[in-house]
Amino acid sequence: MPLEIRIMKLGIEEIVPSITHAMLINAGNVMDKGEKRDVLTESLLDETFRVPVKVEWENERPWIRIKSPSANSYFQIHEPSKVTKNINERGNP
């Protein structure tokens, strides 16, 4: 029986148990590839997408949540008054 290779762009919630392997690509570069549990890790997803995530596995399916912002996260928290002021200065309705 010939080997069948399918290339699909999936959201992580669409990776069902029958999918056994995954590849992470960032700006055309392969970040990692292999068995899905080895590739879909918090550290590799963080490195690939620059978003800190929590990965949990349930019934051979990965589920992710974005980690809460902290002092060491990629997120920058702004005071609401400054954000509103900047929007108003640009003349947005």
Helices and strands as residue ranges (DSSP letters): G 12-14, E 21-26, E 29-35, H 36-39, H 42-49, E 53-58, E 61-66, H 80-89
